[in-house]
């Protein structure tokens, strides 16, 4: 959502749509990556679980981490 808002802001400033998309995405790429990595780090302690809780939550944590990286990498 942050990327779309930044692209829209650049369009409002009068840039061409292609240039606004490229520059707007590039401006917020690092902060979005930092937010993604911060969320991934939150799920790291799941690796220390054992027993039934590890069985239940490790798949959930893996799904969240994979989906976060996929949403970051998807154009």
N, C-alpha and C positions, 0 to 999 in steps of 0.2 A: 504494500500500500504506500509505503514511503517513496518507493521508486516512481510509482504512478503520479503521486502528488508533485514530485520534483519535475517530472516530465511536463506535467500540466502547467506548472509555474513557468517553465522555460517557454512553453508555447504561448502563454499569456504575455511574455516579454517580447514576442514577435519572431522567435526563431522558427526555422523550417522544421517540419515534423521529424524528419530523419535526424537532423542535427540535434534537436531537442531530446530525442530518444537516446542517442548515443551519449551526449554530454550529461543528460540527467541521470542515466544509469551509472555512468562512470563516477559521478560526484558522490553517490551514496553507496557504492559497492563495498568499500572498506568498512563503514559503520554497520552495514547489513551483515557482512561477514563476522564482525565482532559480536553482534547480537546472536547470530547463529551459533558461533563457538561457545558463547556464554551459556546458552541453553543446552548445548551438548554436554558441557562440563557438569551441569547439574545432574545428568543421568549417569555420570561415571561411578558414583558410589554403589550403583546396582551391581557392579562387578564383584563387590565384597559380600554380597548376600550369600546365604547358603540354605540348603534344604528346599522346602516347598516354595518359600518366598522367592528364591532365585529362579525356580522353574516358572513361576507365574509372571514375575516382573522383568526378567531379562529379555523376553521376546517383545514385550511392550516398549522397553527402553530402546531396543534395537530398531524397532519400527519407527519410533519417533526420530531417532538420530538419522536413519536412512532417509526418511521423508524430509527432514530439515535440509540435509545436504542436496537432495534431489531438487527441492524447491529453490535452493540457492543457485544451483548449476543450470536449471532449466531456463532457456532463453525467453 
